[in-house]
Amino acid sequence: MQRLFTPFFILFLSLQAHAQPIIVDELVAVIGDKKILFSDIEREYASMIQQGQDPYEGLRCSILEGLLTQKLMVNQAQVDSIEVTDLQVESALDQRMQHFVNQIGSEEKLEAYFNKSILEIKDDNRDAIREQLLTERMRSEIVKDLKITPSEIRAFYKKLSPDSIPYINAQVEVSQIVLYPASSEKAVLDVREKLLSLRQRIIDGENFATLAVLYSEDPGSAAKGGDIGYVYKGELDVEYTKAASALKIGQVSRIVESSFGYHIIQLLNRQGDRIHTRHILMKPKITAEEKIKTEERLDSILTLIRLDSLKFETAALYYSEDKDTRLNEGNLVNPNTGNSKFELDEFDTRDYIVINKLGVGEISQPYETMDKTGKTIYKIVKLKSRSNPHVANLKEDYSLFKQMALAAKENEIFMNWIADKIKTTYVKIEDRYKNCDFSFDEWLK
């Protein structure tokens, strides 16, 4: 039985591992024209130990096999003319650098830790990133035509031992209709006037960060002087990105309307596809009258549904103002799994309280809550299904077993590919590692 081994690519060494002493090097293995050095194994070993890995006897052998597999795939990617662009490498490199910055606190601390500039740290890791991306592309090519049939899923399920079948907590499927209370023209004008005043105060010399602490309504950044750090442009609201990207460093934007509200933005720096900004966010106040009008409108829609004059799904299409669900008959999709099932504790408190009281097929009364941007909304929700806690079974949890069967089939195809490819690739491993208990005997033949 082939066992799983250490992940077959090493993206970056951990922060701790970078602090290890320089290791006297020697050649351990060659795959095609790719080399594996003693230092490659020892740095990864140190990293894994410092992250809590049990230093079992065969750990270095497992690391070596992971590296052998990685190099085998990179070598084959080159044979098959599979490439990654410099832009893809830089984007992945920037993401990893941001992960490191988040871990250690700031770019300055990261540079001090390594005693190198950010550019030098990136240079040290660019080749590793390229290999990781090539490995991912190669694996995608290996399994690109993978399909699975219902009969294969059933066969997979029947072969599972009882202790390998997961236990499923109670889950629900929910659909919703959402309405946004309108902000009055006066409320919008008030916000714009306040932001214009703050912008002028900043231009006249007052500190942006201080004013953000005092006036910004963004709970995530106000205490930090409105600073949201380095963020990839694609992760920000489109209008926010457009306005911030047009600024010169240090410049303050005019008023920007986004899905979150109204902002003034200051560009602090830019780095590749990332921008470093701070902002002051304000949201127009919603009057009690507008809230009542929205709730009454939603109640009228609910009445039509309950009188069977209008299907919930049709009402969601025509009336719901939630762009993520209205075209999907109001059905919520779990972003963590990609399917329609949620555990109750995945909802925020207000939704949890309402949904937990509903019976299957029942629709709630209109209630007030907030959307993911923090805006006030009114919604009604329909409980489409509720499952009790249970051991997973094929009838109730077919999509789960489909994913498991696909993963198993993909792994089988991948393992067979490795075994076959080793036979046609030049592989040389130093004698001291020939006692390793590898998953693939072919490495030593």
C-alpha positions, 0 to 999 in steps of 0.5 A: 500500500503506497503511503502519502509522503511530504508535499511534493513542492516546497514553496518557501522556507518558514521564517524560523528555517531561514534563521538556521545556520548555513549548512555544508552542502553536498549533492543528494540526488539528480532527476533529469537535469535537476539537483537536490542538495543536502541543504534542501532537505535539512532546511525543510527538516528544520522548518517542519520540526519548528512547526511542530512536526514529530521528528520520526525516523523516516522524516528526512526520507519523506522530505527527499521523496517529496523533493524527488517528486517535485523535481520529476514534475518540473523536469517533465513540465520542461519536456512538455513545454509547459511554462509559467509567465514572469507575471504569474511568478511575480504575482505568486511571489508578492502573495507569499511576501505579503503572508510573511509581512503579515506574520512578522508585522511589517516590511521593515521587520521582515528586512531586519529579520533577514538582514536583506531588502525585500527585493533580495528576499524575493530574488532568493525565492523566485526560483522556488515559486517558479518550480511550485507553479510549474508543479501545479501546472504539470499536475493539472495536465496529468488529471485534466481529463479526469471524470467520474461516473455515478457507478464509480462513486457508489463503488467508492462508497461501498469500499470505505471502512466504517471508521473512514466515513465522516460524521456530518453535523446538522446542516441547512439549505436556505434561500433569501430575498433581500431589500436595501433601505434607501438613504435619503438625499439629505443623508447622502449630502450630509456624508459628502459634506463631512468628507469634503470638510475632512479632505480640506482639513487634510490638504490644509495640513491635518493628519489623515490618520488622526482624522480617520481614528476620529471619524471613519466608520470602517471598524477594521481600519479606523483604529489603525488610522484608516490604514488597510495595508498592502492589498491586491487590487482584485481584492478591493471594491472596483470603484475603490481600486479605480480611484486609488490606482489613479492617485500619486503617492501621498495624494488624497482622492476626491469622494469615492462611492463604493459598495461600502459607502463613501470614502476619501482615500490616500495612496501610501505606496504601490508595489506591483499589483498591490496598493497600500492605502488608508481611507476614511469611510462614512455611510449615509444614515438610514431614517426610521421612516425608510426602514419601515417602508422597506420592511412593509414592502418586504412584508407585501412580497411575503404576503403574495408568496404565502397566498401562493400568488407568487413563488419564492424563487420568482420573487427572489428573481424580480425583487431581491436586491442581493446580486449574489443570490437573486439569479439563483432563485435566492439560494445561498451558496456556502463559499467554503464548500461551493455547495448549498449546505451550511452548518448553523454556526456558519451564519452570523448571530441574527441569521442563526436565531431566525433560521434555527426557529424555522421548520422546513419549507417555512418562511421567516418574517422580515427582519433587519440585519447587515450584508457583508459590507456592513450595510443595513438590509431587510430580508426574509429567509426560507428554510429549504432543508434541514438534516439531523447530525448523522454518519454521512450516507450516499443518499443525503451526502452524495456531493461529499462522496463525489468529491472524495471519490474524485480526490481518490481517483485523482491521487491514483492517476497521479501516483501511477503517472509518477511510477511510470515517469520514473522509469523513463527519467534519469534518476540517481540517488546517493548511496546513503539514502538508498535504505529509505522506505520510499513510496515508489520502489522505482526511485532505487531501480 
